[in-house]
Each structure stands twice: as C-alpha cells, then as structure tokens.
Amino acid sequence: MSPCGNRPNGRYPECVTFPVVGMVGGGQLARMTHEAGIPLGIRFKLLSDTPQDSAAQVVGDVVVGDYRDLDTLRAFAHGCDVITFDHEHVPTEHLRALEADGLPVRPGPDALVHAQDKGVMREKLTAIGVPCPRHRIVSDPADVAAFAAEGARPGQGAAEGDGTGEDDGFPVILKTVRGGYDGKGVWFVRSEAEAAEPFKAGVPVLAEEKVDFVRELAANVVRSPHGQAVAYPVVESRQVDGVCDTVIAPAPDLDEELAGQAQELALRVADELGVVGHLAVELFETRDADGTPKVLVNELAMRPHNSGHWTQDGAVTSQFANHVRAVLDLPLGDPRPRAPWTAMVNVLGGDYPDMYSAYLHCMARDPQLKIHMYGKDVKPGRKVGHVNTYGDDLDDVLERARHAAGYLRGTIVE
C-alpha cells in the first residue's frame, strides 16, 4: 500500500503513506466510519449520490456519482487500496468487475449477495444448518395462500380468531428479495387478497411464516481477511413501525447459554459466507414447543448497523473502528462493553425541525449524554441522529436516552 517500502535495516522509510479506504455510499454509516478512521490516520475517499449526503459533508475527498454505473465505480476506485460500503445496493456484477481489476472489495460479492438477496440468503443459511423461519419464493397471491396453508395448524382457529375452527395459515410475511430496508419492501398479509400488492413491481417475492417471537435480538461480529473475528454482546432491538427505535446492550435477562449460541451462530455465518468487515445478524428470540428458548435468523447486514451504534460510546472498540480495521486486515480491537448497560435511541424527524436549540437542555440535563447527529434535513420519520447513554442502572439509562431523543424530536417539552 505504501510506495515508500519497508524499513531498510530497521530504519524508517523516507516517507509514510497510509492506505486509502474507498467508501461507496454517502449516508450516516459512512460518516461515522470515516470518523472512526481519523485517529488511525486512514484516508477516506467517498462515492456519494449528492454533495449534501451525510458523509459528503465531512469527508475531504468526495466523488459525486452513480454507484450503479460501472465506469463511475472504476474511476472512483482509482487510488483506493480497498473498497467497502455503507449500503448493500451496488450490483454484484460490478463488484466482480472491480475484483477482476485487482482491487480488494470487502465484503466481496460472494459474501455480499447474501445481504443483497433474501432468497439467496435463506437458501444458503438453510443449507449450512442455520435456523430460519419457514420460507420459500412465491409466484403470485395463490402461491402465497398455498404457502400459508402448508403451515396451517388444524383446529387452531383462523388467524384473527373468528371462531371458524379452521386455520388457513395466515398471516404471513412477504418481502421483496432485493432492496427492502427499515420496513420498506415488507408486507404483513392476512389473506390471499391482501397478497396482491407485493407482486405489482414484477420482482421476486419471498414468503415467510409469521414468527411468534418473544423479542428481537442482534448479534454483531467483525471478521478480518485472515480469519480473526470478534463478537459484541448480544443486544435487544426494539422496533416501532418497522424501524429500529431502541437498542439495549446487553439484552436484558437473556439466558447466558442462548447469548453464547447467538454469538457462535453469527461467527459461523461470517466464516461460512466469507464476510470481511462488520456483520449484523438480526434474530428472533422464540421458544420451542417445550418452552426452551431458541433464536431464528431474521436478516443479515454486512456493514456497520443500527444495532451496533451503541458501541461508539459503550464499547472499548466501536463497530465502525473494527470495520475499518477488518477491511484493512489490521488486528481487531476489543469489543467488550465499558459499562454494565448502554442504550441507543434513534432520533427521528418530526414537526420540530430546530434540533440544535434543544442541545442546551439535553446537555445541561445529562452531561454524560452522547448525541450523534447526521447532518440531514429534518423530515417526519427520517433517521437524523441517535443518542447513547450508559451506566450501572438499566432503568436510568433507558429513561435518559428516551428523554433526550424525545426532546430533540419535540415530543417531550420538559
């Protein structure tokens, strides 16, 4: 990576050149990953959709262009030592072309396709014995009804308890195999008639059983090219309208054995799929028929993830710093928590656009509060930042985080 070469006879080279990380995508994940690379002396080059994107506001070397265009990608990659991402939407064939040009792409296309395509992901996880919800690709609403019926339980009554004594297997979850996130591209359907909408776009649709889960968890791990891997504590992720609202680290009252199983599962998935960088494995905590707790894999993300934002202030080494280390094949940092409890609450846009004036109240009320804003215009429901709190008492930590996020949004006024 350095034109200066190694130290001759133990002497320092005449110059020192640090590697350049090319980040495709200009969102908040790229912004925070860039921040984590600054203390390491790592230089960043950004491919951003617009000059106003979150990361484009803070990264010095920005190329504005379309990541879906191969010529743009190749031109951007010139001068980079490695390419990584803040989203999974770059066409797989483009990533293969970059690899053919001799440029390290991390995670590589063979791994990333499992985060890009839910059908491919489910097929692979099932093949390697990873527990998943019942699922299959469906072709039309009638096929959805057939899938639902395959999971029907005789004598249990209809899905909404209409007293018929018949179970048609509904409701089920439908997902577009590519492009969905934060509740987009996901439908909760209660009948064959309701299943028509997902097929209008003409893209493959994945049907999954509706899992009767206790709560949602996430296991975050990081893996380097030479196989070193670290695992963060398993967290509880609380969703509101399909969007992550609160993350608690570690997950409260989680069975110690189950937590270990979830970490081992995430590490195995990272190894089996050849992931390089950060991997978030979103999980359902559920129960066997005899009440034994277990986990099922819901989704995969091969980049820094919302469920790992707590690590910025709550872990010895953040997910962002470890992602940078991994893609450069540097030794990974310590993932252990700094405090017994850390909470992350997302700040969503509302009807109160002037969040800056709310800082005074939040900072004065809680000097230990950590506020992270993304430089985005405030729009209702849009993720514009998050807050982290930590401490010895979980109730106190949660109250502080929720108050700050609510005050910044304008839903709390005192």
C-alpha positions as CSV (number, residue, x, y, z in Angstrom):
1,M,0.0,0.0,0.0
2,S,2.9,2.3,0.6
3,P,5.3,3.4,-2.2
4,C,8.0,4.0,0.5
5,G,8.7,0.3,1.0
6,N,9.7,-1.5,4.2
7,R,12.3,-0.2,6.7
8,P,15.8,-0.8,5.3
9,N,18.0,-2.3,8.1
10,G,15.4,-1.3,10.7
11,R,15.5,2.4,9.7
12,Y,12.3,4.4,9.0
13,P,11.4,4.9,5.3
14,E,11.8,8.3,3.8
15,C,8.0,8.8,3.8
16,V,5.0,7.3,5.4
17,T,1.8,6.7,3.3
18,F,-1.4,5.5,5.0
19,P,-3.9,3.5,3.0
20,V,-7.0,5.0,1.3
21,V,-10.4,3.4,2.0
22,G,-12.9,3.9,-0.7
23,M,-16.5,4.0,0.8
24,V,-19.4,3.6,-1.6
25,G,-22.4,5.4,-0.2
26,G,-22.7,8.7,1.5
27,G,-25.1,8.0,4.4
28,Q,-24.6,8.3,8.1
29,L,-22.8,4.9,8.3
30,A,-20.1,6.2,6.0
31,R,-19.9,9.4,8.1
32,M,-19.4,7.5,11.3
33,T,-16.9,5.1,9.7
34,H,-14.9,8.0,8.4
35,E,-14.9,9.4,11.9
36,A,-13.5,6.2,13.3
37,G,-10.7,6.1,10.8
38,I,-9.4,9.6,11.6
39,P,-7.4,8.5,14.8
40,L,-5.8,5.7,12.8
41,G,-4.6,8.1,10.1
42,I,-6.7,6.4,7.5
43,R,-7.6,8.4,4.5
44,F,-11.1,8.1,3.0
45,K,-12.5,8.6,-0.5
46,L,-16.3,8.7,-0.8
47,L,-18.6,7.9,-3.7
48,S,-21.8,9.9,-2.8
49,D,-25.1,10.4,-4.6
50,T,-25.1,14.2,-3.8
51,P,-22.7,16.7,-2.2
52,Q,-25.3,17.1,0.6
53,D,-25.3,13.5,1.7
54,S,-24.4,12.9,5.4
55,A,-20.8,11.7,4.8
56,A,-20.2,14.1,1.9
57,Q,-20.4,17.0,4.4
58,V,-17.4,15.8,6.4
59,V,-15.2,13.7,4.1
60,G,-12.5,15.7,2.3
61,D,-12.2,13.5,-0.9
62,V,-15.7,13.2,-2.4
63,V,-16.7,11.9,-5.8
64,V,-20.4,12.5,-6.7
65,G,-21.7,9.8,-9.0
66,D,-24.0,6.8,-9.5
67,Y,-22.8,3.6,-7.8
68,R,-24.9,1.7,-10.3
69,D,-22.6,2.8,-13.2
70,L,-19.5,0.6,-13.6
71,D,-17.4,3.2,-15.3
72,T,-18.1,5.6,-12.4
73,L,-17.2,2.9,-9.9
74,R,-13.9,2.1,-11.7
75,A,-12.9,5.8,-11.9
76,F,-13.8,6.2,-8.2
77,A,-11.7,3.1,-7.2
78,H,-8.6,4.6,-8.8
79,G,-6.2,5.4,-6.0
80,C,-8.1,3.4,-3.4
81,D,-6.4,0.5,-1.5
82,V,-9.7,-1.2,-0.6
83,I,-13.4,-0.7,-1.4
84,T,-16.2,-1.0,1.3
85,F,-19.8,0.1,1.6
86,D,-22.4,1.8,3.7
87,H,-25.2,0.0,1.9
88,E,-25.6,-3.3,0.0
89,H,-27.1,-2.0,-3.3
90,V,-24.0,-2.0,-5.6
91,P,-24.7,-4.5,-8.4
92,T,-23.0,-7.8,-7.8
93,E,-21.6,-8.0,-11.3
94,H,-19.9,-4.5,-10.8
95,L,-18.2,-5.8,-7.6
96,R,-16.9,-8.8,-9.5
97,A,-15.5,-6.5,-12.2
98,L,-13.6,-4.5,-9.5
99,E,-12.2,-7.7,-8.1
100,A,-11.1,-8.7,-11.6
101,D,-9.3,-5.4,-11.9
102,G,-7.3,-6.5,-8.8
103,L,-8.9,-4.2,-6.2
104,P,-9.9,-5.7,-2.8
105,V,-13.6,-5.4,-2.3
106,R,-14.6,-6.1,1.4
107,P,-17.0,-7.7,1.9
108,G,-16.7,-9.3,-1.5
109,P,-19.5,-10.1,-3.9
110,D,-19.7,-13.7,-3.0
111,A,-20.5,-12.7,0.6
112,L,-22.4,-9.5,0.0
113,V,-25.0,-11.2,-2.3
114,H,-26.4,-12.9,0.9
115,A,-27.3,-9.4,2.3
116,Q,-28.5,-8.2,-1.1
117,D,-30.8,-11.1,-2.0
118,K,-33.1,-12.5,0.7
119,G,-33.8,-15.6,-1.4
120,V,-30.1,-16.4,-1.8
121,M,-29.6,-15.7,1.9
122,R,-32.3,-18.1,3.1
123,E,-31.2,-20.8,0.7
124,K,-27.6,-20.6,2.0
125,L,-28.4,-20.4,5.7
126,T,-30.7,-23.4,5.4
127,A,-28.0,-25.3,3.6
128,I,-25.5,-24.7,6.4
129,G,-28.0,-25.6,9.1
130,V,-28.7,-22.1,10.5
131,P,-32.2,-21.9,12.0
132,C,-34.6,-19.7,10.0
133,P,-38.3,-19.1,9.8
134,R,-40.2,-21.3,7.3
135,H,-40.0,-19.7,3.9
136,R,-39.9,-20.0,0.1
137,I,-40.1,-17.9,-3.0
138,V,-43.7,-17.4,-4.2
139,S,-45.0,-16.6,-7.6
140,D,-48.4,-15.0,-7.1
141,P,-51.2,-14.5,-4.5
142,A,-52.5,-18.1,-5.0
143,D,-49.0,-19.4,-4.3
144,V,-48.9,-17.3,-1.1
145,A,-52.2,-18.9,0.0
146,A,-50.7,-22.3,-0.7
147,F,-47.6,-21.4,1.3
148,A,-49.8,-20.2,4.2
149,A,-51.8,-23.5,4.1
150,E,-48.6,-25.5,4.4
151,G,-48.1,-24.1,7.8
152,A,-51.8,-24.3,8.9
153,R,-52.5,-26.0,12.3
154,P,-55.7,-27.9,12.3
155,G,-58.2,-27.0,14.9
156,Q,-56.4,-23.8,16.0
157,G,-59.0,-21.4,14.5
158,A,-58.5,-18.7,11.9
159,A,-55.6,-16.2,12.2
160,E,-57.7,-13.5,13.9
161,G,-59.8,-15.8,16.0
162,D,-63.0,-15.7,14.0
163,G,-64.3,-18.8,15.7
164,T,-64.5,-20.9,12.5
165,G,-62.2,-23.6,13.9
166,E,-60.2,-23.6,10.7
167,D,-56.7,-22.2,10.2
168,D,-55.7,-21.1,6.7
169,G,-52.1,-20.4,7.8
170,F,-52.4,-16.6,7.6
171,P,-51.0,-14.1,8.4
172,V,-47.6,-14.4,6.6
173,I,-44.8,-12.0,5.8
174,L,-43.9,-11.1,2.2
175,K,-40.6,-9.5,1.3
176,T,-39.1,-8.3,-2.0
177,V,-35.9,-10.3,-2.3
178,R,-33.9,-7.2,-3.1
179,G,-33.9,-3.6,-2.0
180,G,-36.0,-3.6,1.2
181,Y,-34.9,-2.0,4.5
182,D,-36.4,-0.3,7.5
183,G,-39.8,-1.9,6.9
184,K,-39.8,-1.0,3.2
185,G,-40.4,-3.9,0.8
186,V,-42.1,-5.9,3.6
187,W,-45.8,-6.7,3.9
188,F,-47.9,-8.3,6.7
189,V,-50.7,-10.1,4.8
190,R,-53.8,-11.7,6.4
191,S,-55.4,-13.2,3.2
192,E,-54.8,-14.1,-0.4
193,A,-56.5,-10.9,-1.5
194,E,-54.1,-8.8,0.6
195,A,-51.1,-10.6,-1.0
196,A,-51.5,-8.9,-4.4
197,E,-49.6,-5.6,-3.7
198,P,-46.0,-7.1,-3.5
199,F,-46.3,-8.6,-7.0
200,K,-47.1,-5.4,-8.7
201,A,-43.4,-4.4,-9.1
202,G,-42.7,-7.6,-11.0
203,V,-39.8,-8.7,-8.8
204,P,-39.3,-12.0,-6.9
205,V,-41.1,-12.2,-3.6
206,L,-40.1,-14.3,-0.5
207,A,-42.8,-15.6,1.8
208,E,-42.0,-16.3,5.4
209,E,-44.1,-17.6,8.3
210,K,-45.0,-15.0,10.9
211,V,-42.8,-15.9,13.9
212,D,-44.4,-15.8,17.3
213,F,-41.3,-14.2,18.9
214,V,-40.5,-13.0,22.4
215,R,-38.4,-10.2,21.2
216,E,-35.9,-9.2,18.6
217,L,-32.1,-9.5,19.2
218,A,-29.0,-8.7,17.2
219,A,-25.6,-10.4,17.2
220,N,-22.8,-8.1,15.8
221,V,-19.5,-9.6,14.8
222,V,-16.5,-8.4,12.8
223,R,-14.2,-10.7,10.8
224,S,-10.9,-9.9,9.0
225,P,-9.5,-11.4,5.8
226,H,-7.1,-13.7,7.7
227,G,-9.9,-15.0,9.8
228,Q,-9.6,-13.1,13.1
229,A,-13.1,-12.4,14.5
230,V,-14.6,-10.7,17.5
231,A,-18.2,-10.7,18.8
232,Y,-20.0,-7.9,20.7
233,P,-22.6,-8.6,23.4
234,V,-26.0,-9.7,22.0
235,V,-28.4,-6.8,22.2
236,E,-32.1,-6.3,22.3
237,S,-33.6,-4.3,19.4
238,R,-37.0,-2.7,19.8
239,Q,-38.8,-1.7,16.6
240,V,-41.6,0.9,16.0
241,D,-43.4,0.7,12.7
242,G,-40.7,-1.5,11.2
243,V,-37.9,0.9,12.2
244,C,-35.3,0.4,14.9
245,D,-36.2,2.7,17.8
246,T,-34.2,1.4,20.8
247,V,-31.2,-0.9,21.3
248,I,-30.2,-2.2,24.8
249,A,-26.7,-3.7,25.3
250,P,-26.5,-6.3,26.6
251,A,-30.0,-7.7,26.0
252,P,-31.7,-7.7,29.5
253,D,-32.4,-11.1,31.1
254,L,-31.1,-13.0,28.1
255,D,-30.2,-16.6,29.0
256,E,-26.4,-16.8,29.1
257,E,-26.3,-20.0,27.1
258,L,-28.6,-18.6,24.5
259,A,-26.5,-15.5,24.2
260,G,-23.4,-17.6,23.6
261,Q,-25.3,-19.6,21.0
262,A,-26.3,-16.4,19.2
263,Q,-22.7,-15.2,19.1
264,E,-21.4,-18.5,17.9
265,L,-24.1,-18.6,15.2
266,A,-23.1,-15.1,14.0
267,L,-19.4,-16.0,13.9
268,R,-20.2,-19.2,12.0
269,V,-22.3,-17.3,9.4
270,A,-19.5,-14.8,9.0
271,D,-17.0,-17.6,8.4
272,E,-19.2,-19.7,6.2
273,L,-20.1,-16.8,4.0
274,G,-16.6,-15.3,3.9
275,V,-17.7,-12.0,5.3
276,V,-14.9,-9.4,5.8
277,G,-15.9,-6.4,7.9
278,H,-18.9,-6.0,10.2
279,L,-21.8,-8.4,10.1
280,A,-25.1,-7.8,11.9
281,V,-27.3,-10.9,12.4
282,E,-30.8,-9.9,13.3
283,L,-32.6,-12.6,15.3
284,F,-35.9,-13.6,16.7
285,E,-35.9,-14.9,20.2
286,T,-38.6,-17.6,20.4
287,R,-39.5,-20.8,22.2
288,D,-39.7,-24.5,21.3
289,A,-42.9,-26.4,22.0
290,D,-41.4,-27.4,25.4
291,G,-40.6,-23.8,26.2
292,T,-36.9,-24.0,25.5
293,P,-35.5,-20.6,24.3
294,K,-34.0,-20.5,20.8
295,V,-33.1,-18.0,18.1
296,L,-34.1,-17.8,14.4
297,V,-32.2,-15.6,11.9
298,N,-34.3,-12.7,10.5
299,E,-31.9,-10.6,8.4
300,L,-28.2,-10.1,7.6
301,A,-26.4,-6.8,7.1
302,M,-22.7,-6.7,6.0
303,R,-21.8,-3.2,7.1
304,P,-22.0,-1.2,10.3
305,H,-25.5,-1.5,11.6
306,N,-28.1,0.5,13.7
307,S,-28.0,-2.3,16.3
308,G,-24.3,-1.6,16.8
309,H,-24.4,2.2,17.2
310,W,-24.2,1.8,21.0
311,T,-20.6,0.7,20.6
312,Q,-19.5,4.2,19.7
313,D,-19.6,5.1,23.4
314,G,-20.4,1.8,25.1
315,A,-17.6,-0.5,23.8
316,V,-13.8,-0.4,24.0
317,T,-13.7,-0.5,20.2
318,S,-16.7,0.6,18.2
319,Q,-18.2,-1.3,15.3
320,F,-17.0,1.4,13.0
321,A,-13.4,1.3,14.1
322,N,-13.4,-2.5,13.9
323,H,-14.9,-2.4,10.4
324,V,-12.1,-0.2,9.3
325,R,-9.5,-2.5,10.9
326,A,-11.1,-5.5,9.3
327,V,-11.2,-4.2,5.7
328,L,-7.5,-3.2,6.0
329,D,-6.7,-6.6,7.7
330,L,-5.4,-4.8,10.8
331,P,-5.7,-6.6,14.2
332,L,-9.2,-6.2,15.6
333,G,-10.0,-4.2,18.7
334,D,-11.6,-5.2,22.0
335,P,-15.4,-5.5,21.7
336,R,-16.1,-5.6,25.4
337,P,-18.6,-3.1,26.9
338,R,-17.3,-0.2,29.0
339,A,-20.3,-0.1,31.3
340,P,-22.9,-2.6,32.6
341,W,-25.6,-1.1,30.4
342,T,-25.7,1.1,27.3
343,A,-28.8,2.3,25.5
344,M,-29.1,3.7,22.0
345,V,-32.3,5.5,20.9
346,N,-32.8,6.8,17.4
347,V,-33.7,10.4,16.8
348,L,-36.4,10.6,14.1
349,G,-37.5,13.7,12.4
350,G,-40.9,15.2,13.5
351,D,-42.6,18.5,13.4
352,Y,-39.8,20.3,15.3
353,P,-37.0,21.0,12.8
354,D,-34.8,23.1,15.0
355,M,-33.0,20.3,16.9
356,Y,-29.9,22.4,17.6
357,S,-31.6,24.7,20.0
358,A,-32.6,21.6,22.0
359,Y,-29.0,20.7,22.7
360,L,-28.8,23.1,25.6
361,H,-31.5,21.4,27.5
362,C,-30.3,17.9,26.8
363,M,-26.6,18.6,27.6
364,A,-27.4,20.5,30.7
365,R,-29.8,17.9,32.0
366,D,-27.4,15.0,31.3
367,P,-23.6,15.9,30.9
368,Q,-22.9,12.2,30.2
369,L,-25.2,12.1,27.3
370,K,-23.7,11.3,23.8
371,I,-25.5,12.9,20.9
372,H,-24.7,11.9,17.3
373,M,-26.3,13.8,14.5
374,Y,-26.1,13.0,10.8
375,G,-26.3,16.4,9.2
376,K,-29.6,15.6,7.5
377,D,-32.6,17.8,6.8
378,V,-35.3,17.0,9.4
379,K,-38.3,15.2,7.8
380,P,-41.0,13.3,9.7
381,G,-40.0,9.7,10.4
382,R,-36.4,10.1,9.0
383,K,-33.4,9.0,11.0
384,V,-31.5,12.1,11.7
385,G,-29.4,11.0,14.6
386,H,-29.2,8.9,17.8
387,V,-28.3,9.3,21.4
388,N,-26.2,6.9,23.6
389,T,-26.4,6.6,27.4
390,Y,-24.6,4.3,29.7
391,G,-24.4,3.4,33.4
392,D,-25.0,0.9,36.2
393,D,-28.8,1.1,36.3
394,L,-30.8,0.0,33.3
395,D,-34.0,1.9,34.1
396,D,-32.0,5.1,34.5
397,V,-30.0,4.6,31.3
398,L,-33.2,4.0,29.3
399,E,-35.0,7.0,30.7
400,R,-32.1,9.3,29.9
401,A,-31.8,8.0,26.4
402,R,-35.6,8.2,25.7
403,H,-35.9,11.7,27.2
404,A,-33.1,13.1,25.1
405,A,-34.3,11.5,21.9
406,G,-37.9,12.7,22.6
407,Y,-36.7,16.2,23.5
408,L,-34.7,16.5,20.3
409,R,-37.6,15.4,18.3
410,G,-40.0,17.7,20.1
411,T,-42.3,15.0,21.5
412,I,-41.1,15.8,25.0
413,V,-41.0,19.5,26.1
414,E,-39.7,19.4,29.6
